[in-house]
Amino acid sequence: MNRKGIKYLLLIIILVSVLTVSAFADVMGGVVTGSYVNVRASASIGGKWLQTLPKGTKLVILGKTGNWYNISYNGLTGYMSADYVEPMVSTEADLGYATVTGSFVNLRSKPTTASIAMRVLSQGMTVKVLGIENGWYKVESNNVTGYMYGQYLEPIGVNEEDDNSDWLLKEGMRIVETAKKYLGIKYVWGGSTPTQGFDCSGLTQWVYNECGYTIRYRVQQYLDGVAIDYEDLMPGDLVFFSTNGNGGISHVGIYVGDGQFIHAPKVGKPVQITNMASGYYKNTFVCARRLITEPND
């Protein structure tokens, strides 16, 4: 290739880079399209794992690096493969909190500079993010809902308090992440170890024991802990089902969150994550139990 051709190629590369950056100059929404997609600390398959988000999770897209989106989800910032995220110009979801980065930024009634400015927010103030629309954040500030331009807000972690519910969530997620280590382990009736294989209660017992909890074997696990209503499920709770058709408890798993649970289903189906918010497992759900409790000071 001659010098003129090289210059032309370099110009094309520069233009593509500029267009890629400008295309994401405004904040966008996104939804996870893969079943369970990892969030990583860097834009690489080898990047440190931060969290796994299930299909349908709504998030904020802050930018793009190669084939990776820089995303924010409920205070967590990282990178997710663009193959498993669908960008959206507009979306409504609880997206955590953000800090005002501009000196004085208008909170407007609509996502346009032509709309009414309902109040002015100063730098450093925190707002709750309710969604995204055409490059604007939909936010709530002191019970007033409006829109702020995306370039003047920076997503932050959810306001955390050292209360019981916060500890329970963190401990529940520790149990869930422990259980995920055994995804793909074969089902064996009566199995209770990773090398042997697992049945449903063997899996739950092994995971809880690994996390420092002692629970019963077989379906008698429904006698452990305290009863939890379906609407109050948190990650790490045990969920029980009647899969034998007689109304009695015959199956158990660990609630993951977002209507999903991890379990050892049956012969031929290894440990996996399954939807329980609808369909078969929604219809056969019997009860739930919470074994984790706040630690003593």
Buried (B, 14 or more C-beta within 10 A) or exposed (E): EEEEEEEEEEEEEEEEEEEEEEEBEBBBBBBBEBBBBBBBEEBEEEBEEBBBBBBEBBBBBBBBBEEBBBBBBBBBBBBBBBEBBEBBEBBEBEBBBBBBEBEEBBBBBEBEEEBEEBEEBEEEBBBBBBBBBBBBBBBBBEEEBBBBBBBBBBBBEBEEEEEEEEBBBEBBBBBBBBBBEBEEBBBBEEBBEBEBBBBBBBBBBBBBEBBEBEBEEBBEBBEBBEEBEBEEBBBBBBBBBBBEEEEEBBBBBBBBBBBBBBBBBEEEEBBBBBBBEEEEBEEBBBBBBBBBEEEEE
